[in-house]
Amino acid sequence: MTPRDDLYRGLMLLLAAIALIVLALALAGCGAEASSAPAPSSSSSSSSADNHGYGWQYDAMSAHGLKLRDARQAAGVRRLTALEADLLERRAATVATCAGELELAPPPFVVLLDPGELAARVGKPGWYYPNPPLIALEDLGDLFDHEALHYVLDRRGDLDAGHTSPLWASCSFAL
């Protein structure tokens, strides 16, 4: 066996392990229903005018433009930085590459909320809002990759709320 064969075999095992871990963590709820979830603020007249009620302000931006808003109100939480924005952008780009996209431009806007806040609103700890694209999450775990795939599919014209695309098996997980 050549070193290249060993590398290929190792990568395939790593991908299989990652897929199993993601599936095991798929117990959390998913967003992106066929119709957009209710915005946090019903006083707005337009989703794009106020970014689905979350506003356009952000706390950190990645090197290529992913905007990250840390909207957590809990005391004592470490605030997010450009490092986390860069990491999320790389994760979203990995999902996009897996789905056959050459680039992730523009990257999504991401809002991190307190635990339970989004679930109280939409019944799930993660949600993808289309037009304008926004990913809302209660944590930055594996659910981000799931919502990022909704974002990538939405850019193609169908966010796949029913999780019927074969890409769910290879690029994220379907709920």
C-alpha positions in Angstrom: 0.0 0.0 0.0 1.4 3.4 -1.0 1.4 6.4 1.3 -1.2 8.0 -1.0 -3.5 5.0 -0.4 -3.0 5.3 3.3 -3.9 9.0 3.2 -7.0 8.2 1.1 -8.0 5.5 3.5 -7.5 7.7 6.5 -9.5 10.5 5.0 -12.4 8.2 4.2 -12.4 6.8 7.7 -12.3 10.3 9.1 -15.3 11.3 6.9 -17.2 8.3 8.0 -16.5 9.0 11.6 -17.6 12.6 11.2 -20.8 11.5 9.5 -21.6 9.1 12.4 -20.9 11.9 14.9 -23.1 14.3 13.1 -25.9 11.8 12.9 -25.6 11.1 16.6 -25.9 14.8 17.3 -29.0 15.2 15.1 -31.3 15.0 18.0 -31.6 18.8 18.0 -34.4 20.5 16.0 -34.0 22.1 12.6 -35.2 25.3 11.1 -36.1 26.3 7.6 -39.7 25.3 7.4 -41.4 26.0 4.0 -42.6 29.3 5.3 -40.3 31.6 7.3 -40.6 31.4 11.1 -42.1 34.3 12.9 -39.6 37.1 13.3 -38.5 38.0 16.9 -40.1 41.4 16.5 -43.6 41.6 15.0 -43.3 45.4 14.9 -41.3 45.3 11.7 -42.9 45.8 8.3 -40.3 44.0 6.3 -38.0 41.0 6.9 -35.2 42.6 4.9 -35.6 46.0 6.5 -34.7 44.7 10.0 -33.0 41.3 9.2 -36.0 39.2 10.4 -36.2 41.3 13.6 -32.6 40.7 14.6 -31.2 43.9 13.1 -28.0 44.4 11.0 -25.5 45.2 13.7 -22.8 42.6 14.3 -20.0 41.9 16.7 -17.5 40.2 14.5 -16.8 39.7 10.8 -14.8 37.0 9.1 -12.0 37.7 6.6 -14.5 37.2 3.7 -17.6 38.8 5.2 -19.5 36.4 7.4 -21.1 38.7 10.0 -21.6 37.2 13.5 -23.9 38.8 16.0 -23.7 37.7 19.6 -27.1 38.5 20.9 -26.8 36.5 24.1 -27.9 38.4 27.2 -26.8 35.9 29.9 -24.2 37.3 32.3 -20.7 35.9 32.2 -20.6 34.5 28.7 -17.5 35.0 26.7 -18.2 37.3 23.8 -17.5 36.0 20.3 -14.7 37.4 18.2 -13.5 37.5 14.5 -11.9 34.1 15.3 -15.3 32.4 15.7 -16.6 34.3 12.6 -13.6 32.9 10.6 -14.2 29.4 11.9 -17.9 29.5 11.0 -17.1 30.8 7.6 -14.7 27.9 7.0 -17.4 25.5 8.2 -20.0 27.0 5.9 -17.5 26.9 3.0 -16.8 23.2 3.7 -20.6 22.5 3.5 -20.8 24.5 0.3 -17.8 22.7 -1.2 -19.4 19.3 -0.3 -22.6 20.5 -2.0 -20.6 21.3 -5.2 -20.4 25.1 -4.8 -17.2 26.7 -5.8 -17.5 29.6 -3.4 -19.7 30.9 -0.6 -20.3 34.5 -1.5 -21.8 36.3 0.2 -21.4 34.3 3.4 -24.5 34.1 5.7 -25.3 36.5 8.6 -25.3 34.5 11.8 -27.0 35.4 15.1 -26.2 33.5 18.4 -29.0 33.6 20.9 -29.4 32.6 24.6 -30.3 28.9 25.1 -34.0 28.4 24.9 -34.7 31.8 23.2 -35.0 30.5 19.6 -36.7 27.3 20.7 -39.3 29.3 22.5 -39.9 31.3 19.3 -39.8 28.6 16.6 -39.7 25.4 18.6 -36.1 24.6 17.5 -32.6 25.6 18.6 -31.5 26.5 15.0 -33.3 28.2 12.2 -32.5 29.4 8.7 -34.4 32.5 7.6 -34.4 33.1 3.8 -34.5 36.5 2.1 -32.3 38.0 3.5 -30.3 34.9 4.5 -29.8 34.6 8.3 -28.9 31.6 10.4 -30.1 31.9 14.0 -28.7 29.5 16.6 -28.6 28.9 20.3 -25.1 27.4 20.1 -22.4 27.1 17.5 -22.3 23.3 17.5 -23.1 20.9 14.6 -26.5 22.4 14.0 -24.7 25.3 12.2 -23.6 23.0 9.4 -27.2 21.9 9.0 -28.5 25.4 8.7 -25.5 26.3 6.4 -26.7 23.6 4.0 -30.2 25.1 4.0 -28.4 28.4 3.1 -26.4 26.8 0.2 -29.6 25.1 -1.1 -31.5 28.3 -0.8 -28.9 30.1 -3.0 -29.8 27.4 -5.6 -33.5 28.3 -5.3 -34.9 25.7 -2.9 -33.9 25.6 0.7 -35.2 22.1 1.0 -37.3 22.4 4.1 -38.4 18.8 3.6 -34.8 17.5 3.7 -35.2 15.5 0.5 -31.9 16.3 -1.1 -29.3 13.6 -1.1 -26.8 16.2 0.1 -28.2 15.8 3.6 -26.5 12.4 3.8 -23.1 13.6 2.7 -22.8 17.2 3.7 -24.8 17.5 6.9 -27.7 15.7 8.4 -31.5 15.9 7.9 -33.9 16.0 10.7 
